[in-house]
Amino acid sequence: MLSIFQIKTIAHFEAKTLFRSWFFRILGILMLTIVFFFNLAMVVFGDYGDGQIQRAVPSAIPYSNLMFFNVVQAIIAVFLASDFLKRDKKLDTTEVIYTRSMSNGDYIIGKLLGNLFVFTTLNFVILGMALIFNLILGFSTVNWIAYIYYFLLVSVPTLIYIIGLSFILMNLIKNQAVTFAVLIGYIFLTLFYLQNQYYYVFDYMVYNIPMLYSDLIGFIDLKLLVIQRGMYLLLGLSFISLSVYRLWRLPNKPYSNLYPIFLSVIFLIGGVYLGSLHVRNSMRGENLRGEMLNLNDKYASNPRLTLTHEDIKLNHKGKSIEVECILTAVNHTSKNIDTIVLSLNPSLLVSGIWEDKNELTFSRKEHLIQLEPKRQILPNESITLKIVYNGTIDDEACYIDIDKKTRDASEESDMVNIGKIYSRISDKFVLLTPENNWYPTTTVGFNKINTLWMLPQFCKFNLSVQTSEGMVAVSQGAPNSSTNITQFTTDKSLTGLSLVIGPYKKISYNTQEPEIGVYLKPNHDYFNKAFPDLKDTIQKMVYKSLEDYSLRLKMPYPFKRLFLVEVPIQVQTHQRFWSNHMEMLQPELIFVHEKGGQNRRFNFESNIKDSKDNGDGKSLSAKDLQEEEFKKFLASFTRRATTKFNYNNRSVQEEERINPYFVFDQFYAFNHQVESKEYPVFNTILGSYCLKQASISTENKYTYGFSEEEKAVLLLQKKSLSQVILNPDYYSLADNIINMKGDVLLSLLEKKIGKEKLDEILNEVFTKYNSRAIPFEEINNLFKNRAGQDLSKHLNLWLSSDKLPAFRIGKVDAYRVTDGERQRFLTRLSIANEGAIEGIVKIAIREAGSNESSQEKKLDFKTYDIEPNQIKTISILTDKQPTDAVINTNASMNIPVKKEISILKVEGDGSMVAKNEEKTTPLNRWDEEGEIIVDNEDSLFSITNVSKQGLLIRLANKIGKPGDDYQGYMWWSVSGKWNKFINNIFYGKYLHSAVAIRSGGGNSKVIWNIPIEEKGQYDIYTFIPKDPTDDDEQHLGDYQYTISHDDGESKVTINCKDVDSGWVLLGTYYCSQGNTKVELNNESKSRVVIADAIKAVKL
């Protein structure tokens, strides 16, 4: 029997011993200090975006604190828990002591409780510190229940599991050093390699499982958390029970050791069951989406109806909804339809379907409902159906086109794993969007058979919502509320319907159309205090911003309302290549994360402070600072994307982040979309063209990284656009490809018919088709009749062709010229097209007196079309002295896509007459005769890597996730092996690349084999790339070349600091076929060694 007294005594002295341990004291104090300064940085002094998540969701404070502490306490617990047997053995001088009158259970449980008491005390100190910093944000921000949840779900299971694992391993291994090494290795394996693999089953510290507690919905999935944490709690108890049995002492009674074995087995079975349940639940979504995709492929070719009206009555009841929907659909096909296929979220259970009060029989497979109406539906005939259903939304049935890697990508910030939801139905909050398939539609959805799922559907919706008292419903249309029922009536057909229900407060300006405002939680009104001096002007600023954007687009805002609606921070959406918006944007509505989430633009007070302290606002008044900040906030809704740099495994990759609040489609896609079965992607490229016409700035793309545009061009060199669209593996780059090829298509069209004519045709179409789809034939006929251009002919070539233009860019010269009585400047350059099809380049001149950050917004790109096998000489006039020519080669063979050429000197005395002109001549030959160039991309170039790396580095390289073949060049990111880099400073016919390595002992080398065909004397050159704008050349130094020729070998050293960028002579040698090669090794005093190209010129 267990003795409470013995357990208390052992626990008491174990805790006292641990508190006296200097190891525990030092690590504990160190950890508390680190957490204190972490909170200070994030909560109190959080600038430049730091601590944004803690301000938006205050429960992130205890969450991040415990996650930070959880890692360290696991390591401390491993050492202290495995230390007790060793410590006891030193104290025990005779085996007789092991026969003292206490059971193994007393001993182990006492030790366990002593450890738990010590670490629980430290956890409470950490939580207390978090609470103090939480109170700094305000008493009302404290989410008390979150503190309890985090302690029970984060700390307790982790401690029980790791202490139990330490106990049993120490009993089995009987060597503390080995036990400690094994457990530390296990901890780091789960932290840095296993992470979220296998559905978080190995994440015993919940370091990767989303656990943020939202003010609006709490946890994403409390059931998942309880199952996963319960699994580790039971496994820990199983190990502890097994330790009781394994303890090396004589039993007090016969068979007494059977009890701990029995308990251990019971706990183990429970832990394994919860683990298997967790894995099954996690795998369910992947299997469901696979089945849905198969069904969509099966029914993709069936003729479909077109929805015209839906009247929806929704009753919100706790964690479910009850819906009655009356829909009207028309047969716009040329065939009779005798079987109707409807789509509805698989977790919504259909109780009945009626046609004219006659109940219809139906069958259902996952999300698809098949039914046979009483009669065939002839072309242009309509049918009205009544559907009654209830249930909830299965998020796993959303975004079936998105790959698993993208779905599983974690959303995190400052030690906080946010997680993802696509919908929500709970007693306190409801979020439903068209992606959730919460009302019936007549399309099967995404499939690999055709692209009809991209076609728009405009439908007239009426919605009635019943919910509980104190809850506010938000949807499209004019709301009319009475006794917990809200009616929404839309005056326009919409592309989709969304619904949000929550405890909202409405703030709006309704003195003019559209009504503009916000729906937010009552205690989340944090922005009014940030703009105290703008109360009289903020309304005018809002409406002026909307009006200015509408004028730039040349499209009126089509709706009577525009509201920001606060939603949980866990709500996430995915970008589709065929759309310029994400699900966070809905007709009339923009969903924004609670208190702005991680978006720094919503951190008004901090941004104003930063501008005043560090920016251009030092001399501005408080009102001016607030006004500038609010203008930036409004402008952020008109910015399509930003670029994020990823630094992984010493490589630089660029990732485009689409702005989820980008409002463009409120004007375009939600009002008029182009409908074309043959060219469904034309709607996207037309939208991109309209968007570019409204751009007041050119996004800054002059970076060191390898951007998505370059990746898209590499893909285009292998696949046609039609192949890209039908393959989900390429969807991450499809939007870039469509934008680039679409820009080429419409820019060529603009050059052929003139911008005014193109705008005139588009404005006519957009005016005629409001709130309905635009037939492609209508646009095509207008272009044929008004401009003599057949769009379908261009699109056929555009979609199916795998050919690209290939540009060669010559030297850029600048001259002083005379323009009337003024002195101006003329920039001249020649560009040849060696490709098989016509292409465009866009050129802008950066002028003196400006830097990139300020001038970038003012760059005026002009478009030039170049036919295949032609050279175009272009002259561009500027008022100020040119400093750089910026050339965008768009969808072509050229990489990087944008090239910036510095203009170092201006020639002429001003006597030359100024003239903007384009001259076209046939292309005979671009390269000089007699030149033999071997580039690093050629097959005659080879690499030998001999990298002296330690064991840990080699293991890290194996564990690291493979990146792209190429990466952006930053000299400090170059590793100890030859890797491919892309940058405009490198040589390349079309692809400007090189290989580079960190300098070393000379064991790693590259070889250029020069294909000499005729014996003789040759000048051998190497291409030395240097950045003309880089004044700091500390990373450059000497390169060691070895040239093999007919007379033997010659060693040549080139000091890169002493030569100009470009071709540098290595020497003159007598060469013959098969005997000439150049070798470069990595022995150098420079930071890096770059191998690019070798040139041989016959004398």
N, C-alpha and C positions, 0 to 999 in steps of 0.2 A: 504493500500500500504506500501511496505517496504521503509524505509528511509535510504539511504546510509550514511547520516550524523550521524543518531542515531546509526547505526550499527558500524561505525568507532569509534564513541565516546565510546560506551560500550566495544568494542574490545580493544581499547587503554588502558582504565583504568583496564580492566580485566587482560590484559597482565602485566601492571605495578604492579598490586596487587600480581599476581602470582610470578613475579620476586622478589618481596619483601618478599615472604613467606619463613620463615626459614626452613620449612619442605622441600620445593622444593630446596632451596639452598643446604641444607645438603645432601640430597639424590642425587642431580645432581652432586655436587662436588665429592661425594663418588663414584658415578658411573663412572665418567670421570677418576678418579684415578685408579679404578679397570681395566677399559678398557685399560688405558695407560700401566699398568704393565703387563696385558695380552698380549698386542702387543709386549712389550719389551721381554717377555719370549718366545713368539712364533717366532717372526720375527728376532730379534737381537741376542738373546742368546739361540735360540732353539737348544738344544742338546738332544742326546739319543732319537731321533725320534720326539721330540716336534716341532711343527711348520712345519712339513714336507708338509702338505697340503697347507699351505700358500706359501711355496716356489715353489711348483709344479704348483699351480693355483692361481696366485696373487689376482684374484677376490674374493678368500676366505677371504681376509683381511677385506674388507668392509662388506662382508656377515656375518662373525663371529662377527664382532663388532656390527652390527645392531641387530643380533639375541640375543647377550648378553644384549644389551641395551633395546631391545623390551620388554623383560619380566619385567624389572624394570620400564620402562616408562608406561607400562600398569597399574602397581600398583599405581604409582604416579598419573596417569591420573584418576584412579578410585577415589582416595581420593580428588583430587582438583576439579574434575568435580562434585562430589556429595556434595562438601562443599559449592558451591555458593548459593544454596537456603537457607541453614542454616545461612550462613554469611549475606545474604540479609535480612533475617527475623530479625536478631539481630539489623541491622541498621535501618530498617523501624519501626517507632514509631506509625504509624497510617495507617489504611487501605486505606485512601484517596490517599496515595502515589502510590498505585497500580493502580490508575486511571490516572496516568500521561500520557502525550501525546506521547506514544511510543507503538508500537504494540508488541504482544507476539513474533512475528517473529523477530522484531528488537532485542528484548531482548535476545532470545535464540541464534540467529545467531551471535550476537555480542559476547556473552559468548563463543560460539563455536570457533569463529575466534581468540579470545584472547587466548584460550587454545591451539589451533593449532599453533599459532605464537610462543608461548613459547616452545612447544615441537619440532616444526620444527627447531627452532634455535638450540636446543640441539642436534637434529639429524644431522644438518649441522656441528656442532662442532665435533661430533663423526666421521662423514665421513671425515672431514678435518684431524683429527688425523690419521684415517686409510690411507688417501692419503699420509701423511708424511712418515709413515712406509712403505707404498707401494713403495715410491720413494727411500727408502733405498735399496730395491732390484734392483732398476734401473728404469730409466724413461720409457724404452721400455716395461716394464712389466705392466704398468698401463693400465687397461681396462676401459676406460672412460665411455662407455655406460653401464657397469655393475653398476657403482655408481648411475646412474639415475634410472635404473631398480629397484635396491634394495630399494631406497628411495620410489619410487612409489608403489612397490608391497609389501614391508614389513611394512614400517612405516605408510603410509597414511591410508590404509584400517583398520589397527589395531587401530589407534587413533580415526578415525571416528566411528568405531563400539563400542569401549569400552566407549567413551565419550557419545555417543547416548544411550547406555545401562545404563550408570550411570544416565543420565538425566531422563530417563523414570522411572527407578526403584526408584529414589529419589522422583519423583512426585507421584508415586503410594504408596510407603511405608511411606514416609514422616518422616523417621527417619534415620539420617546419619549413626549412628553406625550399625544398622541392615543392611542398604544398603551396607555399606563397608564390613561387614562380609559376606554377600551373594556373593558379587562380588569377594572377595578374595578367597572364597571357590570355586567359578566357575573357576577362573583362575587356581588354583592348581588342580582342577579336570581335566581340559583339558591338563595340563602339565604332570601330573603323572599317570593318569589312562586312559583317553580316547585316548590321544596321536594320533596314526595313525589309530585307529579303525574307522570303517564305512567310509573307503576311504577318510580319512582326513577331513571329513565334519565338525568336531568340532574343527579343528585346526585353530582358528581365528588368532593366532600369527605366523602362518606358522613355528612353531617350529619343525615340523616333515616332512613337505612337502619338497622333494628335490628341492633345488633352486641354486645349484652351477652353475656358469656361466663359461663354459669351453672356453679356448682359441681357440679350434678347432670347436666347434659346438654351443657354447652359452648354453641356457637352454635346458633341455631334452624336455620339452613340454610347450612352452609359452602359448598355448591355455588353457591348464589345469590350469595354474597359474592365467591367466586373469579371467577365469570363477570362480574359487574359491575365489579369492580376490575381484572380482566384487560382488559376493554374499554378502560378509561381508560389503563391502562399501555401497551397497543398503540397507541392513538391518540396518546399522548404520544411514543412512539418513532417513529411515522410523521411527526409534525410535526418532530421533531429531524432525521430523515433528510432531510426536504424542505428543512430549513434548510441542510444541507450543500450541497445542490444550488443553493439560492438565494443563497448567500453570494457577494458581489461580488468575485470574484478570478478570475484566469486559471487554467485547469486545468493541472495538471502534465503530464498525458498526454491524448491524444485519447480521447474516449468515457469518460473516467474519471468524468464526472458521471452516467453511466447507472447506476452501482452504487447511489448513494443514492436515485435515483428508483425503482429496482427494489425496494429495501428499504422505501421509503416506501409504495409500493403494496401490498406484501405485508403490512406492519403495518396499513395502513388496512383492507384486506380482512378481516384477522383481527379488528380492533376492531369493524367493522360486523357481522361474523358473530356475535361474542359479544353485541353489543347486540341484534341481532334474536332471538337465542336467549333472551336475558333477557326481552325483551318477550313472546315467544311463551309462555314458561313462566309469566309473570305473568298473561297473558290467559286461560290455560287454565282457571283456577278459575271465572272469571265465566261462561265458555261452558258449563262443566260444570254449574254450578248452574242456569243457564237451561234446559238440557236436562232435568235432573232435575225441575224444577218443571213443565215441559210433560208429562213422563211421569206425574207425580203427579196433574195435572189430568185426564189421560186415564183413569186407572184409579181415580180417587177414589170413583166411585159403585159400583164392584164390591163385592159382598158379601164380607166378610172373616171369617176365623177369629179365634178368641180363644185366645191362648196360655195354657196352664195349667201346663206343666212344661218345663224345659230342663235337660238334663244336658250339661255342656260339659267336654271335655278339651282343654287348651291346652298346647302345647309351644313354649316361647320359644327361638328359635334366632337369636341375633344381632339382625339388623335386620328379622326377619320372625317370624311366628307360624304354627304349624300347628294347626288346630282340627278336632275331631270333635264335632259337636253332635247330640244326639237330642232332638227337641222333640215335644211333644204339644199339639194344638190342638183346640178344640171349635167346632162351628158353632152359634152362639147366635142366628143370624138365622132368619127364617121361610122362607128359600129354600134349594133344593138348590144346593150349590157343586160345580161340575165343573172349575173352574180356580182354582188356588191362586196367589196373588201374595205373594212374600216380599221383604223388603228387607234388603240387606246392603251395607256400604261397597264402592264400585266397585273399590277397589284390593285387595280380598280375592277371590281367584280360586277359584271353586267347581270341584272336581274330580269330584264325584259326589253324587247324591241318591238315597236308597233308601227304599222303603216295604215293610216286611216282607220284607227281603232281595231285593226286586225293584228293579233300578235303573230310575229314571224318566228320561225325556228332558225337557229343560228348555231354555228360551231365556232370554237375559239382555240387558237394555238398561240400561246404566249400573248403577244400584243395585237395580233391580227384577228379580226372577227369576220367570218364569212356568212353571208345570208343571201337568200333568194327572195326577191320581191314577188308580189302577186302577179306582176306582169313584166315583160321586157321593157327596158327603158330605151326608147328610140333616140336617135340623134336630136339634140336641142330640146328634148323633153326633160322635165324635172321630177323629183320625187321628194316627199317629206317623210321623215322618220322621227319617231320618238324613242329615246333611249334612256333607261333608268339604270344607274350604277352607283356603287358606293365602295369605300375602302380608303386606301392611302396611296402614296407614290413610292415606287421602287426606284431609287436613284441609280441602281445598277443598270436599269433599262435606258438611261440617258446617254447621249454621246457615244453611240455604238460604233461610230466611225473613228473615234479617237483611240490610238494605240495604248497598250497597257503601260508602257513606260511613261507616257505623258500623263495618263490618269493617276499613276502612282507617285508622280513627282511631288515631293513634299513642299508645302507652303510653310516657311518658317522665318523667324526673325528674333534676334536677341535671345537665343536659347529656348524659344517658344515654337512648338509645332502647332500650326493653326488648323490644318486639315481642310477637307473639302465637303461641301454639300451642294446639291443642285436643286433641291426643293426642301420644303419642310411643312409638315402638318402636325401641329401639337395644340394643346389647349391654350397656349399663350402666343402662338405665332404661326402664320401660314404664309408660304411663298410658293407660287405656282407660275411657271412660264411655259411658253409653247414647247420648249425642249422636253418638258416633263410629260407631254402627251396627255394632259389632264382633261381634255375634251376631245371627242371623236374627230378624226380627220379622214380624208378619203385617199391619202397617199400612203404607200407602204413604208416609205422612208429610205434611208441610205442603203444602197446595194452596189454590187460590182458589175451588174449587167448593163445598166444605162445610167444616164445622168438626169433623168426626169425628176428626181428628188430635189434638184436644184431650182426647179421652176417655182415662181412665186404663186401664192393663192391669196387673193383679196376676198375678204368675207365680211358681211355686216353682222356685228355681234350685239346682243342685248344680254345683260347679266343682272341677276338678282342674287344677293348674298345675305344669308341669315347667320348671325353669329351671336356670341354671348355679350352681355352688358359690359361696357367699358372698352370694347374692341372696335377698332375703326378699319373698315374695308377700303382698299385703294385699288382702282383699276382704270381702264381706259373709258372715256365718256363722261358725260355730266352726271354727278352723283345726286341722288335724291334719297334721303334717309328718314326712316320713321320706325320706332320701336324695334331696334336691333336688326332691321332689314334695310339694305341699301340697294337701290336700283341704279344701274349704269346704262345709259342710252348713248350709243355712238352715232354721230351724224355722218361718218365716213366709213367706208370699208377699210378693214385693217388686214395686215399680213399675219397677225396673231393676237392672242388675248392673254393677259397676265393678271394675276391677283395676289395682293398682299393684305394680310390681316394682322394687326398688332395694336398694342396700346399706344397709339400715335397722338401727337399733337400737330395740328396743321398751322403753318405760318405761310401767308401768301400775299401777293400783290394782285388785286383783282379789279383795279380801276380801268384797265385797258386789256385788250386781247394781245397775246394769250395771257391767261392767268398763270403766274409763275410763283412757285413756292417750294416748301419742303414739308415732308412728313417725317417726324422724328419722335423718339421717346422723350417724354416730358423733361427728365433731368439731363438730357443730352444737348440742351441748347447752349453750346459752348462758344458759338461764333459771335454772338451779339456783343459780348464783352471785349472781343478782339478789335471791333470797329466802332468804338464809342463816338468818334467824330464824324462818322459817315451816315448817321441816321437819316439825314435829310437828302442825301445824294445817292445812296446805295441803289434805290429803285431805278433811278435814271441810268446808272451805270449798267445794271443788269439788262435793261431793255435796249440800251445802245449797243451793247456787246452782241446781243442776238440779232439786232437789225444790221449791224456791220457785217456779220458773218453771212447773213442772208443775201446782202448786196454783193458780197464777193462771190458767192455761189451762183448768183443770178437766179435764185429760187426762193419763193416766199415760204415762211414757216407754215405748214399746212394745218396745224391743229389749234385748238382753242385753249389748251392747257400744256404746261411743262413743269413737272415736279421732280425734285430729288426725293427719293424715298430711302430711308435708312434701313439697311438689312444687316443680318449677322455677318461678322467678319469672316466666318467660314464659307460663305456663299462664294463659289468660284465658277467661272465659265471658261470655255475653250474657244480659241479662234478657229474659224473655218476659212479655208482659202477662197471660197466663193462669196464671202461676205466682208463688208467693211465695218461690221460691228459685232459685238459679243452680246450674250444674253443679258448682260447688265444694262443694256440699252433696250428699251421697249417703246412702242409708240406712246408719246406723251410723258413717258416716265424714264428716269435714270436711277438705277439702284446704286447707292453708295454704301460702303461699309460703315459700320457704327463708328461714329466720331472720326470718320475719314480713314479708319483702318491704318494701313501702312503707307498711305499716300501722303507724302510730306507737304503737298500743296494745301492740305487741310489743317496743318499745324500752324495756324495763323500767327499766334503770339510769338512763337519761336522764330518764325520766318521774319517777322517785323524786327525782332531784336537782332537777328543775324544781319539784316540789311543795315540797321543803324550802326552796329558795331564794326562790321567787316566789309560791307558792300559800298555801293555808290550812294547810299542814303544818309551818310554822315551829316550832310548839310541840309537835309530835308526836315520839315516840320513833322510833328506827330501825325497830323491829318494827311500830309502828302505821303508819308510812309504807309499809312493804312490804305490809301487810295492805290498806290503802286502794287501793294500786295494783293488787293482785291482784283485788280486788273489781271495780274498773273494767274490768279485762281480761275477767273472766267476764261482766260486764254487757254488754260490747260484742257478745257473740254473740246477745243478745236485742234488739238495736237494728236495725230494718228498713232505715233509710236515713239518709243525711246530706245536707246541702245544700251545694253548691259554688257560689261566685260566679265568674262569668266577666266580665272587663272587656275588651271588644273594641270598638275604634273609638269610644271614649268612651261606650260604652253598658254597662249593667249587666244581665246575664242570670243567672238562677238555674237550676242544673242539679241534679236529684236523683240522688244516687249510691246505688245499692242496695248494701247490705252483703252481700258474697258468702258470709260466714260465718253468716248469719242462720239460727238453728236451728229456727225455728217449724215447718217442714214435717217435721222429724223426728217431731213429735207428730201432725201433721195429715195432710198429703198423702201421706206415706210409709206411713200406717197406714189411713186411710179417706178416699176421695175420692167425690164425688157423680158418678154416671154419668147423663148425659142427652143424648140426641141432639138434642132440640129446644132445650135450654138449657144447652149445655156450659159456658158461662161462670158458671153458678150455683155451681159448685164453687169458683171463685175468690172470688166475693163472700161465700160462706159462710165461707171461710177468713179473709177480711179481717175479717168480723164477729167471729169467734172470737179473732182476733189483737187486736182493739181491746179486747175484754173483759179481756185480760191486761195491757194497757198500764198502767203505773204513772205515766206521765208523758205530757204532751201535747207533741209536738215543737214547738219554737220556730219559728213561721213569720212572726213580725212583723219582716220585713226590708224593705229598700228595693228589692229586686229584683223582677222580674216572674217569678213562680215558675211551675212546671209546672202547678199547679192552675189558675191563671188562663188559661194556654194551653189547658188541657183544657176549661174552661168556654166559651171562645171557639169551640172546635171543636164543642162540643155544641150551640151555638146555630145551627150550620149542618148538622150531620150527626147522624143517630140512632146509637145504640150498635151496632146490627146492621150499619150501613154502615161504622162504624169498624173493627169486628172483621174484616171481609172485605177491608180495604184496607191493605196493608203500609205505605203512606205515612204512616199515622196510628199505627203501633204504638208510637212513642216516647211517645205520650200516652195510649194505650189503658189502661194499668194505672191511671193517675190517674183516668180516666173511670170505669172499673169500680169502683174503690174508692169514688169519690164517689157514684155512682148506687147502688151496692150499699149504702152507708151509709144513703142515703135510704130504699131499699126495706125494709131490715131494721129501721131505726129506726121507720118508720111501722108495720111489723108489730108491733114491740115495744110501741108506744103503744096499738095496738088490742087486743092480747091480754094484755099485761103481760109484764114481763121474766122473771118466775118461770116462767110457762107456756112461753115460748119456750125458756128454758134447759132445762126439763124434757123437752121434745120432742127437742131436739138431743142431750142426754145419753143419752137412751134409744136413739137411732139410733146414736150413736158407740159405745156399749157393745155393741150387737148386731153391728155390722159392723166387725170388727177384721181388718186385713190383707186387705181385699177392698173392692170398689167398692160404694157405696151407691146403689141404684136411686132415681132421682128420684121415681118413683111412690110409693115407700115413704114418703118424707118428705112428699110432697104429701097422701097419704091421712091421715097423722097430723095434719097441720094442718087438714084438712077435718073430721075426726072429733072432734079435741080442741078446736079453736079456731074452727071455722067459717070458715076462710080458705082460698081456693083460690090456691095459689102460682102455678100456670100462668097464671091470669088476670092477676095482678099482673105476671108476667114478660113476658107478651105486650105489655102496655102499656109496660113498662119498656124492652124491647128496641127496639120499633119507633117509639115516639113521639119526635118532634122538638120537643115542647113542654116548656117549663121554667117553674117558678114565678118570679115577679119580685117581689122584696120592696122595700118602701119603709120605711126605718127612721127613726122620729121622735126627738124629743128625749129624753134620758135624765135623769131627776130622781132625787134621793136625799133621804130624810127620816129624821129621828130618830123612832123609834117605841118603844112599850112592848109587851113580850111577857111577860105575867105581872108578875113583880117585876123583870125585867131590862130594861135599855135596849138596844135593838138598832137596826139600820139597814135601811131598805127601799129598794131600787132599783126604779124603775118606768120602763117604756118601752113604746111602741106600735110594732107592726110590721104592715104591710099586705101582702097578697099580690095584686098586680095581674095575675098570670099566669093561664094557662088550666088549670093542674093544681095539685093539692095539693103542698105542700112542707114541709120542716122547716128550722128554725134551731136552732143550739146556742148557748147563752149561758152564760158564766161571769163571775163578778165577782171582780176583783182587789181585795184589801183592803189597807188602810194598814199600814205597818210591814214591807213586803216590796218587793223590786225584781223586775224581770221575770225575771232569771236564776234567782233562788231560788224565786219564787212559781210560775213556769211549771209546775213539776212538781206543784204542789198545786192547780191550777185544776180546779174541778169543773164540767164542762159538763153542762147539763141540756137535754133535747130538747123542742122545742115544735113541734107540727104546726099548720099554718095552711092552711085551705081557700082556694080562689080567691075573690076579691072579698070578703074578710073582713079585719077589723082585729082583732088580738089584743093586748090590753093585759096585760102581764106584770109581776107584782110578785115580787121575790126578796128574801128576808131574809138578812142576814149579821150575824155577831157583831161584826165590826170595821167601821170606816168604809170605804165603797167608794171606790176611786180610779179604776177603769176598768171599763167593760163591754166584754167581748170577745165578739163575735158572729160565728159561723160560718154563712154562708148556703149552704154546700155546693154541690150541683149546681143552680144557678139562673142567672138572667140577671145576677146581681150580680157585679161585679168591682171591687176585689179580693174574694176569697172570704172573707177574715177582715177584720173591721172592729173597730178598737179606739177606743172613745169615752171621752175623759177626763171624769171627774166632778169639776168644779172646786169645787163647794160643796154643802153638805148643809143642807137646810131643816128647819124644824119644831123644836118644843121638847120632843118626846118624848111628847106627849099622844095622838098617833095610835096606834090599836091595830094591832099587827103582824099580818100575814097573808100567807102565800104564796098567790097566786091567779092565775087566768087568766080574763080576760073577753073574750068574742068579740062583735063588733058588725059589721053589714054595712058594706062599703066603698062610699060614695057618691062622694066626691071627696077626693083627697089634697092636691092643690095648691090654693092660694087662688085665688078667682075674680078675673079681671081681670089675672092675671099672664101675661106673654109672656116665655118664657125661650129664648134661643138659646145652645146649648152648642157646644163645639168639635167635637163629633161630628155636628152637624147640617149639612145641605146648604147652609144659609144662612151658614155660616162658611167663609171662604177665607183662603189663605196666599199671601204673596209672599216668596220667599227671594232675597235679593241678598247673597251671601256673598263677601266679599273674601278669597279664599284664594290662597296662593301655589301655584306649579306643583307642588312636592313634595307639598303637602297634597292637592291635587286628584288627583294620581296615586295617592297612598296610598288615597284614598277609592274610586278605581276598582278598585284591586287588592284592597281589603278585601272580605271575604266579607259578603254581605248578611245582616242580622239580622232580627229580628222587627219587625212594624209598631210594636209597643209595647216599652217598656223600663221598668225600675224607675227611680224618680226619686231621684237624688242631685244636689244642686245643682252640685257641682264637676265632674260628668260631662257637663253640658250643653254642646253644641257650638255652632258659629257658624251653624247653620241650624235652622229650626223643626222639632222632632221631637216625636213623641207619647210621653207618659209616663203611668204609672199609679201612683196613690197614694191612700190614703184621705183625704188632706187636700184633694183636688180635688173639685169639684162634679160630680155626675152623677146622672141619674135611676136608672140601674142601673150604668152603667159610669163609674167615677170616674177621669176622665182629663183631661189638659190638654196644651197644646203649650208648649214652652219654648225659649228661645234665649239664647245668651250675648250680653250687651249690646254694642252697637256704635254706629254712626253714625246710625241711624234709617232706613236704606234697606230693611231687612226689616220687613215689617208683616203684621198680620192684620186682617180686617174681619168684623164681625158685621152682617148685614143683618137689621133687626128688622121682622117682618111686621105692621105696624100696619094694622088693619082699620077703626078708627074714629078720626076726628080728635079731637084734644084735648090736654090737658096730661098729660104722663107723667113720673113719676120714673124715671130711668135709673140702674140699679145695675150694678156690676161685682163679680164674685166674686174676692176676694183669698184665696188659700190660704196658710195658715201652720201650721206644726207647733207645737202648744201645748207640747210637751215640749222644743222647741229654744230654749235660752237664748241661743245665739249667732246673731244675726241680721245678721251682717256681709255676707251675700250678698244681703240685701234692700235696697231703695232706692226711688227715684222711678220711676213709670210715666207715660208721656206718652200721654194719650187725646185723640182728636179726635172730637167728636160732631157728625154732620150732621143737621140738623133743618129745619123750615120757615123759621126765621129766619136760617139760614146755618150757619156752623160755630163750634163752641166748643171751645177747648183746655183740658183739665183735667189737672193733675198730682196724682197720688196718691202720698204717701210711705207705703210699706207698713209701715214701722216704727211709724208713728203710728196705725195702725188695727188693729182686731181681725180675726181670721180670719172670713171670711164675706162677706155682701153689704155693699158700701160704696157710698154714694150719689155719683153723678157730677154730678147736678144735675136740675133740672126744666125740661122743654122742651116746646114745642108741636110735635106730630108729626102727620104724615098718611101715607097709604098710599104706599109707594115712595120716600119721601124720608128715611127714618131709618136711619142706620147708625152704628156705632162702630168707630173705627180705633185700633189700638195698634201702635206701632213699637218697635224695639229700642234706641232712644236712652235711655240711663239710666246713672246712676252706680252702680247695683247690679251685682252679679255676673251675675245672670240676670234675664230678663223672662219672666213666665208669663202665657199667655193661656188663660182657662178659660171663663167663661160671662158673658152679659149678660142682665139682666132689666129689663123695662119694666112699670111698674104704672100703670094709668090712674087719675087722680085724680077 
